Amino acid sequence: MPREETPAATSPAAVDVARLEVVAPNFKRRLSGVTATLERVLPFQAREVHIAALGPGLAQEVPHIGYADLLRFWRAPARRRARIWHARRNVEMLAGVLLRDVLRMRLLLVFTSASQRWHTRWTRFLIGRMDGVISTSEKTASYLERPSSVIHHGIDIAQFVPPADKAAVRAGLGLPALKLVGCFGRIRAQKGTDVFVDALIRTLPDHPGWGGVVLGRATAAHKDFFAEQKAKVEKAGLADRILFPGEVATSQTPAWYGALDLYVAPQRWEGFGVTPLEAMACGVPVVATTVGAFDELVIEGETGNLVPPGDVDAMAQAVGAFMALDEADRAAKAETARRHIEMTHSIEIEAQKINAVYEAVWAAKG
């Protein structure tokens, strides 16, 4: 998984451990979606609170401390009775419980849950020991047995922006002079790549000015699935209009979104899914399935449309209906999509909401 490039929201200056108010542990060495979201939001949180991450392999621009610094945590800073320990995994919750309840460190524990499934007894026990809980979606919150604050992931709206000249972006990326529908991410059945391809095979013959882009790669376990999709496109005679450019660096994805007129999130299953947010931030309306948090992110009929997962007919109908709109209607939806992200899903808003949970925990615990 390519490393997300965290924007320079705050200077990655050396952390003053004595003033530290919040620790965000990240115990997984390999980059994951959880790590990427932490690295994105933490620099923005640092504008308002003294916060640092703890763990291996973190991006250099993310304020972070080492394990040896924990030895200095037995006395909290004067302005707070306790520091916040913000965990995102079971092992990080367990570490917080041990530090607080066994070693008597002055900590208050916060957990962010992204899981959309019923928790094991062990996980429920750990969550029950938390002083505050955040859920990344309403669906996630519905699986918890205690109240939580729902905070969606945010997008850096300074990085993901609508292009000034979409045609120039397409030319710069070597794409054809067509209006484009895109689908980004791993190429596999879980991600619904086949549903996207099948929907385009049905709609493109009636819309000669349109094409499609499947951006991403297939791992070894999904090579046959990938080959099947390309074979279907070849058989349909659409190899010059449904393109498979491969995987690109994370820093290049805003430009690829900017080349699109419509983005499709065809997943059969998803934990949260930030690609619709990234697309809308770039002024690209979305057709998404009703999985993950998509039905909480996309405003039906305004910023896009929602369809059942795995339903080729419904997806083809939604994509075809968008293609049939006139230029003015498509432009209006693009503007609405961008404004929606600016108002509700910027990374600054996410950071402010997380920091507000910290303040509520501090206030509740005196």
SEROMAR-333445 format. One record per atom (N, C-alpha, C, O): residue in three letters; x, y, z. Coordinates in steps of 0.05 Angstrom, whole numbers, plus 5000, padded with zeros to 4 digits. Layout:
REM residues N
ALAXYZ
...
REM end
This chain:
REM residues 366
MET501749765000
MET500050005000
MET501850255000
MET503450275018
PRO501450434981
PRO503250674980
PRO502650855003
PRO500450875013
ARG504750985013
ARG504451165036
ARG503051415027
ARG503751545008
GLU501051485043
GLU499551735039
GLU501451975046
GLU502851965066
GLU501452175029
GLU503152405034
GLU501652605050
GLU499752735041
THR502352635076
THR500952815094
THR501653095087
THR504053165086
PRO499553275084
PRO500153555078
PRO501453695101
PRO501253615124
ALA502853905095
ALA504354055115
ALA502454245130
ALA502654485127
ALA500654125146
ALA498754285160
ALA500054425184
ALA499254645192
THR502054305195
THR503454425217
THR506454345215
THR507054135203
SER508154495226
SER511054435224
SER511654185241
SER510854165264
PRO513153995229
PRO513853755244
PRO516153805263
PRO518153655263
ALA515954015279
ALA518054085298
ALA518253875320
ALA516353725324
ALA520453875334
ALA520853685356
ALA518653725377
ALA517853945383
VAL517553495387
VAL515353505406
VAL516453565434
VAL518353445443
ASP515153755447
ASP515853815475
ASP514153615492
ASP511853665498
VAL515453405501
VAL514053195516
VAL512753295541
VAL510653205549
ALA514053485554
ALA512953595579
ALA510253725575
ALA508653735594
ARG509753835551
ARG507253975546
ARG505153795532
ARG502953885527
LEU505853545527
LEU504153375511
LEU501553315525
LEU501453255549
GLU499353345511
GLU496653295522
GLU495353045511
GLU493752915525
VAL496052965487
VAL494752725474
VAL496952555461
VAL498752655448
VAL496752295465
VAL498452095452
VAL496651925434
VAL494651815443
ALA497351895409
ALA495951725390
ALA497651485382
ALA499251515364
PRO497451265396
PRO499151035390
PRO498450915363
PRO496150905354
ASN500550815350
ASN500150675324
ASN502150445324
ASN504450475315
PHE501350215333
PHE503149985338
PHE503549815314
PHE505149625315
LYS502249865292
LYS502549695268
LYS504849805251
LYS504750035242
ARG506849645246
ARG509149735231
ARG508549775202
ARG509449975190
ARG506949595189
ARG506349625161
ARG504049835157
ARG502149845173
LEU504349995137
LEU502350205131
LEU499650075126
LEU499449885111
SER497650185139
SER494850085135
SER493050325132
SER493950555135
GLY490550265126
GLY488550485124
GLY488350645151
GLY488050885150
VAL488450495173
VAL488250625199
VAL490650815203
VAL490251045212
THR493050725197
THR495350895199
THR495251135181
THR495851355189
ALA494251095156
ALA494051315137
ALA492151525147
ALA492751765144
THR489851445159
THR487951645168
THR489151795192
THR488752035195
LEU490551655210
LEU491851785232
LEU493851995222
LEU493952225232
GLU495551915203
GLU497652095193
GLU496452345179
GLU497552555180
ARG494052305167
ARG492852535154
ARG491752735174
ARG492152975171
VAL490352645194
VAL488952825212
VAL490552935234
VAL490053165244
LEU492652785244
LEU494052875268
LEU495453145265
LEU495253305283
PRO496753205242
PRO497953475239
PRO495853705241
PRO496453925251
PHE493353655232
PHE491353855235
PHE490353875263
PHE489654095273
GLN490153655278
GLN489553665306
GLN491553825322
GLN490853965341
ALA494053805313
ALA496253935328
ALA496054235327
ALA497554375341
ARG494354345310
ARG493954635310
ARG492554735336
ARG492854965344
GLU491154545349
GLU489454625373
GLU490354495398
GLU489954605420
VAL491454245397
VAL492354105421
VAL495154015417
VAL496153975395
HIS496553965440
HIS499253855439
HIS498953555437
HIS498353415456
ILE499353455412
ILE498853175406
ILE501253055391
ILE502553195376
ALA501752805395
ALA503852665381
ALA503152365378
ALA501752255395
ALA504052255356
ALA503651965351
ALA505851815365
ALA508051925371
LEU505451555369
LEU507351375382
LEU507351115367
LEU505350975365
GLY509751035356
GLY509850785342
GLY511850785319
GLY513050995313
PRO512250555306
PRO514250525285
PRO513250615258
PRO510750615253
GLY515050695240
GLY514450735212
GLY512650965206
GLY511450975184
LEU512451165223
LEU510651395218
LEU512051595199
LEU514451615199
ALA510451725183
ALA511451935165
ALA512952145181
ALA512152215203
GLN515152255170
GLN516852445185
GLN515352695192
GLN515952825212
GLU513452775175
GLU512053035180
GLU509953015202
GLU508853215210
VAL509452775212
VAL507452735234
VAL508852765261
VAL510752625266
PRO507952945278
PRO509152975305
PRO509052705319
PRO506952585322
HIS511352605329
HIS511352355342
HIS513452335363
HIS515452485363
ILE513152145381
ILE514952105403
ILE515951815403
ILE514751655389
GLY517951755419
GLY518951485421
GLY517951345447
GLY516951485464
TYR518351085448
TYR517350935471
TYR518751025497
TYR517551015518
ALA521251115495
ALA522651205519
ALA521351445532
ALA521551495556
ASP519851605515
ASP518551845526
ASP516251775545
ASP515451935560
LEU515251525543
LEU513151445562
LEU514051455591
LEU512451495609
LEU516651425595
LEU517751435623
LEU517251705635
LEU517351735660
ARG516751905619
ARG516352175629
ARG513352245633
ARG512652475639
PHE511652045630
PHE508752105630
PHE507452055658
PHE505052095660
TRP508951975678
TRP507651925703
TRP506552165717
TRP504952155735
ARG507452405709
ARG506352655719
ARG505252815696
ARG506752875677
ALA502652865697
ALA501353005675
ALA502053305675
ALA502953405695
PRO501753445652
PRO502353725651
PRO500453875670
PRO498253785676
ALA501354115679
ALA499854265699
ALA497054335690
ALA495254335707
ARG496554385665
ARG493954485656
ARG491954255653
ARG489554305649
ARG492854005654
ARG491053775652
ARG491653575674
ARG493953535682
ARG489453455685
ARG489853255706
ARG490852995694
ARG492052825707
ALA490352955668
ALA491152705655
ALA491452755625
ALA490252935613
ARG493152585613
ARG493452595584
ARG491352405571
ARG490452215584
ILE490752465546
ILE489052285530
ILE490752075516
ILE492852145505
TRP489951825517
TRP491151615501
TRP489051525481
TRP487051405488
HIS489451605455
HIS487451555434
HIS488151315417
HIS489951325400
ALA486851095423
ALA487450835410
ALA485550795386
ALA483350895385
ARG486550635366
ARG484950565343
ARG484850265338
ARG483550175319
ARG486250115354
ARG486349825352
ARG486149695379
ARG486649825400
ASN485449435380
ASN485249295406
ASN487849305422
ASN487749365446
VAL490049255408
VAL492649245422
VAL493249515434
VAL494549535455
GLU492449735421
GLU492950005432
GLU491050065455
GLU491850205474
MET488549965454
MET486849985477
MET487949835501
MET488049945523
LEU488949595496
LEU490049435518
LEU492449575531
LEU492649585555
ALA494149695514
ALA496449835525
ALA495550065542
ALA496750115563
GLY493550205534
GLY492550435550
GLY491350345576
GLY491850465597
VAL489950115576
VAL488750005601
VAL491049925620
VAL490849985644
LEU493049795610
LEU495349715627
LEU496849955638
LEU497449965662
LEU497350155622
LEU498750395631
LEU497150545652
LEU498250635672
ARG494450555648
ARG492850705667
ARG492150545692
ARG492450645715
ASP491250295689
ASP490150145711
ASP492249975726
ASP491849915750
VAL494449905713
VAL496449745726
VAL498849915735
VAL499749905758
LEU499850085716
LEU502150255723
LEU501350525734
LEU503050685742
ARG498650575735
ARG497550815748
ARG498451075735
ARG498751275748
MET498851055709
MET499451305694
MET496951475692
MET494751365690
ARG497251735693
ARG494951915692
ARG494051935663
ARG494852115648
LEU492251755655
LEU491251745627
LEU488251735627
LEU486951625645
LEU487051855606
LEU484251815599
LEU484251685571
LEU485851765554
LEU482651485568
LEU482751315544
LEU480451375524
LEU478151375532
VAL481251415499
VAL479251455477
VAL479851245456
VAL482151185450
PHE477751145444
PHE477950945423
PHE476351025399
PHE474051115402
THR477550995375
THR476051035350
THR475450765338
THR477250605333
SER472850705334
SER471950455322
SER471150505293
SER469550675287
ALA472350335275
ALA471650355247
ALA470350095237
ALA469650075214
SER469949905255
SER468949635248
SER465949635245
SER464449755261
GLN464949505223
GLN462149475219
GLN461349185222
GLN460449055203
ARG461749085246
ARG461048815253
ARG460748795284
ARG461748965298
TRP459448585293
TRP459248555322
TRP461948475334
TRP463448315322
HIS462648595356
HIS465248565368
HIS465348315385
HIS463348215395
THR467748205388
THR468247975405
THR467948065434
THR467848305440
ARG467647865452
ARG467447935481
ARG469948085491
ARG469648275507
TRP472248015480
TRP474748145488
TRP474748445480
TRP475348615495
THR473848495455
THR473748765445
THR471648925461
THR472149155468
ARG469448805467
ARG467348945483
ARG468449015510
ARG467849225521
PHE469948835522
PHE471148895548
PHE472949135546
PHE472849315563
LEU474749145526
LEU476549365523
LEU475049625519
LEU475649835531
ILE473049625501
ILE471549865495
ILE470149955521
ILE469850195525
GLY469249775537
GLY467949845562
GLY469849985582
GLY468850125600
ARG472449955578
ARG474350095595
ARG475150375585
ARG476750515598
MET474050455562
MET474750715551
MET473150935564
MET470950895573
ASP474351175565
ASP473051405575
ASP471451555554
ASP469651715560
GLY472051505529
GLY470651625506
GLY470951455482
GLY473051325478
VAL468851445465
VAL468951285440
VAL468051445417
VAL466051595418
ILE469451415394
ILE468851545369
ILE468151325349
ILE469551125348
SER466051365333
SER465451185311
SER465851335285
SER465251575283
THR466751195264
THR467251335239
THR464851355221
THR464851485200
SER462651225229
SER460151245214
SER457751165232
SER458251045254
GLU455351225224
GLU452951145239
GLU452750845239
GLU451950725259
LYS453450705217
LYS453450415216
LYS455350305237
LYS454650115252
THR457750415239
THR459650325259
THR458550355287
THR458750175304
ALA457250585292
ALA456150645318
ALA453950445326
ALA453650375349
SER452550345306
SER450250155311
SER451249885322
SER449649735334
TYR453849825319
TYR454949575329
TYR456049595357
TYR457049395368
LEU456049835368
LEU457149875394
LEU454949845415
LEU452649895410
GLU455749775439
GLU453849735461
GLU454049975481
GLU453249945504
ARG455150195471
ARG455250435487
ARG455150675469
ARG455650655445
PRO454550915479
PRO454351155462
PRO457151225451
PRO459251165463
SER457151345427
SER459651435415
SER459051695399
SER456751765393
SER461251835393
SER461052075376
SER461751995348
SER463951885342
VAL459952035329
VAL460351965301
VAL461952195287
VAL460952415286
ILE464352125278
ILE466052315264
ILE467052185238
ILE468551995239
HIS466052285215
HIS467052185190
HIS469852275184
HIS470752475194
HIS471252115168
HIS473952195159
HIS473652445142
HIS471552485129
GLY475752605142
GLY475652855126
GLY477752845103
GLY479352665102
ILE477553045085
ILE479253065062
ILE480653335062
ILE479553535070
ASP483153335054
ASP484653585051
ASP483653725027
ASP484453665004
ILE481953925030
ILE480754065008
ILE482654254994
ILE481954364973
ALA485054285005
ALA487054444991
ALA488654264972
ALA489854364952
GLN488654004977
GLN490053814959
GLN488253704938
GLN489053674915
PHE485753644945
PHE483753534926
PHE481953764918
PHE480153854933
VAL482453874894
VAL481054114884
VAL480154064855
VAL481453914841
PRO477954194847
PRO477154174818
PRO479254304801
PRO480354514808
PRO479954184778
PRO481954304760
PRO480854544746
PRO478454564741
ALA482654724739
ALA481854954723
ALA481154874694
ALA479354994682
ASP482554674684
ASP482154584656
ASP482154284655
ASP484354164654
LYS479854164655
LYS479653864655
LYS480853744630
LYS482153534632
ALA480453874608
ALA481553764583
ALA484653754584
ALA485853564574
ALA485853964595
ALA488753974598
ALA489753764616
ALA491853644612
VAL488253704638
VAL489053494656
VAL489053224642
VAL490953064645
ARG486953174627
ARG486752914612
ARG489152894592
ARG490352684590
ALA489653104578
ALA491953094559
ALA494553044573
ALA496252894563
GLY494953174596
GLY497353134612
GLY497752854622
GLY500052764626
LEU495552714626
LEU495652434636
LEU495652234613
LEU495651994617
GLY495552334588
GLY495452154565
GLY492852024561
GLY492651804549
LEU490652144571
LEU488052024568
LEU486652134543
LEU487352354533
PRO484751984532
PRO483352074507
PRO481552314513
PRO480852364535
ALA480852454491
ALA479152694494
ALA476252604495
ALA474652664478
LEU475552464517
LEU472852364523
LEU472052464550
LEU473752514567
LYS469452484555
LYS468452504582
LYS468952234596
LYS468552024583
LEU469752234621
LEU470651994634
LEU469151924659
LEU468552094675
VAL468751664663
VAL467751544688
VAL469951384700
VAL471251224685
GLY470551424726
GLY472751284738
GLY472151114761
GLY470151164775
CYS473850914766
CYS473650734790
CYS476450684799
CYS478050584784
PHE477150764824
PHE479950744834
PHE480150544856
PHE478250514872
GLY482350404858
GLY482850224880
GLY483749954871
GLY484149904847
ARG484049764890
ARG484849494884
ARG482849364865
ARG480449404867
ILE483849214845
ILE482149074826
ILE481548794836
ILE483248624835
ARG479148754846
ARG478348504858
ARG475248504861
ARG473948714859
ALA474148264866
ALA471248244867
ALA470048404890
ALA467948524887
GLN471448404913
GLN470448554936
GLN470048844930
GLN468148974939
LYS471748954913
LYS471649234905
LYS469649284883
LYS469149514876
GLY468449074872
GLY466349104852
GLY467349194825
GLY465749314810
THR469849154819
THR470949234793
THR469349114770
THR468949244750
ASP468548864773
ASP467048734752
ASP464348864747
ASP463348884725
VAL463048964769
VAL460449094766
VAL460849364751
VAL459249424733
PHE462949504757
PHE463549754743
PHE464049694713
PHE462949834696
VAL465749494707
VAL466249434679
VAL463749354664
VAL463249444642
ASP462149184676
ASP459649084663
ASP457749324658
ASP456449334638
ALA457549504678
ALA455849734674
ALA456749914651
ALA455050014636
LEU459349954649
LEU460350114627
LEU459949974600
LEU459350104580
ILE460349714599
ILE459949564574
ILE457049604564
ILE456549614540
ARG455149634583
ARG452349674576
ARG451849964567
ARG450250004549
THR453150154580
THR452350434575
THR453950574553
THR452950744539
LEU456450504550
LEU458150654531
LEU457250634502
LEU457550834488
PRO456150414492
PRO455250414464
PRO453150634458
PRO453050724435
ASP451650714477
ASP449550924473
ASP450651204478
ASP449251394474
HIS453151224487
HIS454351484493
HIS457251484482
HIS459151454497
PRO457451534456
PRO460051524443
PRO462151724452
PRO464551694447
GLY461251934466
GLY463152134475
GLY464352074503
GLY465652244514
TRP463851834513
TRP464651764540
TRP466551534540
TRP466551364522
GLY468151514562
GLY469951294566
GLY470151234596
GLY468951374612
GLY471751034602
GLY472050954630
GLY474950904638
GLY476550834620
VAL475550934664
VAL478250894674
VAL478150714699
VAL476750784718
VAL479550494699
VAL479850324722
VAL482750364732
VAL484550254721
LEU483050524753
LEU485750594763
LEU486350424787
LEU484950434807
GLY488550274785
GLY489350104807
GLY490649854797
GLY491049824773
ARG491349674815
ARG492649424807
ARG491349184820
ARG489949214840
ALA491848954809
ALA490948704821
ALA493348564834
ALA495448534821
THR492948464858
THR495048304871
THR495048024858
THR493247964843
ALA497047874865
ALA497447604852
ALA494947434855
ALA494247284837
ALA493547454878
ALA491247284883
ALA488847354865
ALA486947204863
HIS488947594853
HIS486647684837
HIS487447734808
HIS486047874793
LYS489647614799
LYS490547644771
LYS488547534751
LYS488047654730
ASP487347304757
ASP485447184739
ASP482947354737
ASP481847394715
PHE482047464760
PHE479747644760
PHE480247884742
PHE478547974726
PHE482648004745
PHE483448234728
PHE483448154699
PHE482448314682
ALA484547924692
ALA484647844664
ALA481847814653
ALA481347874629
GLU479947714669
GLU477147684660
GLU475947954653
GLU474547974633
GLN476548154669
GLN475448424663
GLN476448534637
GLN474948644621
LYS479048514633
LYS480248604608
LYS479248454584
LYS478848564563
ALA478848194587
ALA477748024565
ALA474948114558
ALA474248124534
LYS473348174578
LYS470548264572
LYS470648524556
LYS469048564537
VAL472448704564
VAL472648964550
VAL473548924521
VAL472449044503
GLU475448754518
GLU476448684490
GLU474148574473
GLU473748654451
LYS472648384484
LYS470548254470
LYS468348454462
LYS467148424441
ALA467848654479
ALA465848854474
ALA466849064454
ALA465249234446
GLY469349044446
GLY470449244427
GLY470849514440
GLY470649724426
LEU471349524466
LEU471549784480
LEU474349824492
LEU474649984511
ALA476349684483
ALA479049704495
ALA480149984492
ALA481950054508
ASP479250134473
ASP480250414469
ASP478650614486
ASP479350854486
ARG476550514500
ARG474850704515
ARG474550624545
ARG473750784561
ILE475250374552
ILE475450294580
ILE478350224585
ILE479350024576
LEU479650394600
LEU482550384603
LEU483450274631
LEU481950314650
PHE485650144631
PHE486850034656
PHE489750134659
PHE491549994652
PRO490050384668
PRO492750504669
PRO494650384689
PRO497050434689
GLY493550224708
GLY495250114729
GLY495050284755
GLY493150434758
GLU497050254772
GLU497050394798
GLU498850644796
GLU500950634782
VAL498050864809
VAL499651104809
VAL500251184838
VAL498951084856
ALA502251354841
ALA502951454868
ALA500651604880
ALA499151734866
THR500451594907
THR498251734920
THR498252024914
THR496052144911
SER500552144911
SER500752434905
SER499552504878
SER498852734873
GLN499252304860
GLN498152354833
GLN495152324831
GLN493952404811
THR493952204852
THR491052144850
THR489252394847
THR487252374833
PRO489952624860
PRO488152854855
PRO487952924825
PRO485753004816
ALA490052904810
ALA489952964782
ALA488152774767
ALA486652854749
TRP488252514775
TRP486552314762
TRP483652364768
TRP481952334751
TYR483052444793
TYR480252514799
TYR479452754782
TYR477152764771
GLY481252944779
GLY480653184763
GLY480053134734
GLY478853294720
ALA480952904724
ALA480452834696
ALA477752714692
ALA476852684669
LEU476352654714
LEU473752514712
LEU471352704711
LEU471552934720
ASP469152604700
ASP466552744701
ASP464752604721
ASP462952734732
LEU465152344726
LEU463552194745
LEU465351984757
LEU467051864744
TYR465051944784
TYR466551744798
TYR464651524807
TYR462351584816
VAL465451274805
VAL463751044814
VAL465250894836
VAL467550824833
ALA463850854858
ALA464950684880
ALA463150434881
ALA461050434894
PRO464050214867
PRO462249984863
PRO462649764884
PRO461849534879
GLN463849824907
GLN464549614926
GLN462249434934
GLN459949524937
ARG462849184938
ARG460948994950
ARG461049004981
ARG459148954995
TRP463349084991
TRP463749125020
TRP465849335024
TRP467749355008
GLU465549495045
GLU467549705051
GLU467249785080
GLU465049795091
GLY469549835093
GLY469549925121
GLY468550205124
GLY466650265139
PHE469750395109
PHE468850665108
PHE468850765079
PHE466750795067
GLY471150805068
GLY471450875040
GLY471651175035
GLY469551315036
VAL474051275031
VAL474451565028
VAL474351654999
VAL474251894993
THR474451464979
THR474651554952
THR472351724943
THR472751914927
PRO469851674951
PRO467651864943
PRO468152144953
PRO467552344940
LEU469352174978
LEU469952434988
LEU472052574972
LEU471852804965
GLU474152424964
GLU476252534948
GLU475252624921
GLU475952834911
ALA473452454909
ALA472352524883
ALA470652784885
ALA470952964869
MET468852794905
MET467153024907
MET468753274913
MET468053494904
ALA470853244929
ALA472553484934
ALA473753594908
ALA474353834906
CYS474153414889
CYS475253494862
CYS472953584843
CYS473453614819
GLY470553614854
GLY468353704837
GLY467253484819
GLY466253534797
VAL467453234829
VAL466453004813
VAL464152864827
VAL464652754849
PRO461752874816
PRO459552724828
PRO460052424829
PRO461852324816
VAL458452284845
VAL459152004852
VAL456651824849
VAL454451904857
VAL457051584838
VAL455151364840
VAL456451164858
VAL458651064852
ALA455251094880
ALA456450914900
ALA454450704909
ALA451950754908
THR455450484918
THR453750274929
THR453150344959
THR454450504971
THR451050214969
THR450250264996
THR451750095016
THR450549945031
VAL454350115016
VAL456049965035
VAL457850175049
VAL457950405042
GLY459250075070
GLY461050255084
GLY459450495095
GLY457250475105
ALA460750735091
ALA459350975099
ALA458351135075
ALA457551365078
PHE458251005052
PHE457651145027
PHE454851285028
PHE454551505019
ASP452851145040
ASP450251275041
ASP450051495062
ASP448051645063
GLU452151535078
GLU452351765095
GLU453951995083
GLU453952225092
LEU455451935061
LEU457252125049
LEU455952245024
LEU456452485018
VAL454452095009
VAL453352184983
VAL450452274988
VAL448852124999
ILE449752504979
ILE447052604981
ILE445552524956
ILE446052624934
GLU443652344959
GLU442152234936
GLU440852454919
GLU439352624929
GLY441452454893
GLY440252634875
GLY441652914874
GLY440953074857
GLU443452964893
GLU444753224893
GLU447753194887
GLU448753324868
THR449253044903
THR452053004898
THR452552734884
THR454852674877
GLY450452584879
GLY450752334865
GLY448352154870
GLY446252244876
ASN448851894866
ASN446651694869
ASN447751444883
ASN450051384881
LEU445951304896
LEU446551064911
LEU445150824898
LEU442850844890
VAL446550594896
VAL445450354884
VAL446150114901
VAL448050134917
PRO444649904900
PRO445249664915
PRO447949544906
PRO448549554882
PRO449449424924
PRO451949294916
PRO451449054898
PRO449548904902
GLY453149024878
GLY452948794860
GLY450748814839
GLY450448624824
ASP449349034838
ASP447049064819
ASP447949214794
ASP448049454794
VAL448649064773
VAL449649184748
VAL447449344735
VAL448049564725
ASP444949254736
ASP442749404723
ASP442449684736
ASP442249884722
ALA442449684763
ALA442049944776
ALA444450134771
ALA444050374767
MET446850024771
MET449150184766
MET449250294738
MET449750524733
ALA448550124719
ALA448550214691
ALA446350434687
ALA446850624672
GLN444150394700
GLN442050594698
GLN442950864710
GLN442451074698
ALA444250854733
ALA445151104746
ALA447251244730
ALA447251484726
VAL449251084719
VAL451351194703
VAL450251314677
VAL451051534669
GLY448551164664
GLY447351254639
GLY445751504642
GLY445751684625
ALA444251524665
ALA442651764670
ALA444452004673
ALA443752224663
PHE446751974686
PHE448552204689
PHE449752274662
PHE449952514655
MET450552084646
MET451552144619
MET449552294602
MET450352464585
ALA446952244606
ALA444952364590
ALA444252654598
ALA442852794583
LEU445352744621
LEU444853014630
LEU446153214611
LEU448153154597
ASP445053454610
ASP446453654594
ASP448753774610
ASP449053724634
GLU450453924596
GLU452854034608
GLU452354194633
GLU453854184652
ALA450254354632
ALA449654534655
ALA448854374679
ALA449654444702
ASP447254164676
ASP446454004699
ASP448853854711
ASP449053834735
ARG450553754694
ARG452953614704
ARG454753814719
ARG455853744740
ALA455054054709
ALA456654254722
ALA455454334750
ALA456854374769
ALA452754344751
ALA451454414776
ALA451954204797
ALA452454264820
LYS451853944789
LYS452353734808
LYS455253734817
LYS455853674840
ALA457053794799
ALA459853814806
ALA460354024827
ALA461853984846
GLU459054254823
GLU459354474842
GLU458154404869
GLU459354464890
THR455854274869
THR454554184894
THR456353984909
THR456453994933
ALA457553804894
ALA459353604906
ALA461653734921
ALA462253664943
ARG462953924908
ARG465254064920
ARG464254214944
ARG465554204965
ARG462154354942
ARG461154524965
ARG460454344989
ARG460854415012
HIS459254104983
HIS458553925004
HIS461053835020
HIS460853825045
ILE463253785007
ILE465653705021
ILE466853945037
ILE467753905059
GLU466854175025
GLU467854405039
GLU466354465064
GLU467554535085
MET463754425064
MET462054485087
MET462054275108
MET461554335132
THR462454015101
THR461953805120
THR464253605123
THR464353465144
HIS466053585104
HIS468053365105
HIS470953445100
HIS472453295089
SER471553685107
SER474353765105
SER475953635128
SER474853565149
ILE478553605124
ILE480253485145
ILE480353665170
ILE480653565192
GLU480053925166
GLU479954115189
GLU477554055206
GLU477754065231
ILE475254005194
ILE472853945209
ILE473153685225
ILE472353675248
GLU474353475212
GLU474853225226
GLU476653275251
GLU476053175272
ALA478753425247
ALA480653475269
ALA479253625292
ALA479653555315
GLN477653825285
GLN476253985305
GLN474353805321
GLN474053835345
LYS472953625307
LYS471053455321
LYS472453255340
LYS471453195362
ILE474653145331
ILE476152965348
ILE477153105373
ILE477053005395
ASN478253345369
ASN479253505391
ASN476953575410
ASN477353595435
ALA474553615400
ALA472253675417
ALA471553435434
ALA470653475457
VAL471953195424
VAL471552955441
VAL473552955464
VAL472752885487
TYR476053015458
TYR478053035480
TYR477053225502
TYR477153165525
GLU476253465493
GLU475353665512
GLU473053565529
GLU472853615553
ALA471153415516
ALA468853315531
ALA469753105551
ALA468753095573
VAL471752935544
VAL472752735563
VAL474152875586
VAL473652795609
TRP475853065580
TRP477153215602
TRP475053345621
TRP475353335645
ALA473053465608
ALA470953595625
ALA469453395642
ALA468853445665
ALA468753165630
ALA467152965644
ALA468752845668
ALA467552765688
LYS471452825665
LYS473052705685
LYS474252905704
LYS476052845720
GLY473353155702
GLY474253355721
GLY476953475716
GLY477853645731
REM end
